[in-house]
Amino acid sequence: MEHTTSVELTNLADIILAKAGVIDPGKVRRLTVENALVDTGATGLCLPTPLIEKLGLTPVGTSTAETANGIVERTIYSEVEYTILERTYSIRVTDLPEYAPVLLGHMILEALDLCLDIKKGLIHNPAHNGAWTVRIL
């Protein structure tokens, strides 16, 4: 069963530049993805290349990734700030082909203390009574 959620993405470098007064806050690149796939088999945050370009992220390295189609080389991009269920954190992004869905992996869930409930979808971790307990990643 597929579970999707809404995620707000913002270029972290833009946020920093806006806070420093270098760029106008209105120039901060951001977008919302309404149907991001919660993929517990994925590790981090994976975005199709058109969204990476729209956010203005820059390449910072490469990594080998194990996918359903075998071992592939992926580009790692600069950080985004992401918000899901009113909780916000940041992470570097891995690229995906342009036709792929946005993938939210287990590191995203752990950082925001979220769980995947089969019936309810993405929820705050019930073990913490709705409080956000930060885990050291």
Steps between C-alpha positions, in 0.01 A plus 500: 500500500642837398497790742557858391522828685551869441852639545617862482853541363716813524856564380694522829773723354229747392358503855844580642565774242158656566558499878840669441333767286687396185185412305140610531289245695266492200783353291530187717430201276237265639233259387240260638462142382154367581559133419848411628535124537588374848756233410634316803741320267665831411753673721470878464323750277503426128374756248451486124745726316237760391419571867871522587539759223191692614644521853841611364695231685866448416692171461726421795609144414400159374407172660432144398141397568331163508163515323239250386667522157851435632800709607505854359702820545299789646583868546472649848375860516511781756260504792132574511289581799197273498175517695258213552209502747620838634848367589809637327855372448765508225686248285705468181309374198562206266391529138248281320395484135248767400206257484554359853291599803647686797619237749506554876727240663541378856748778597225755432256313723756455778611864499140621536398218739229377262362150447315335216168359617345258249149643548571866582809562288775725636448590869692646794673221693240371748775379736573868577138613551515749213814672631790534257789302644813579301730213417868558448569397140 
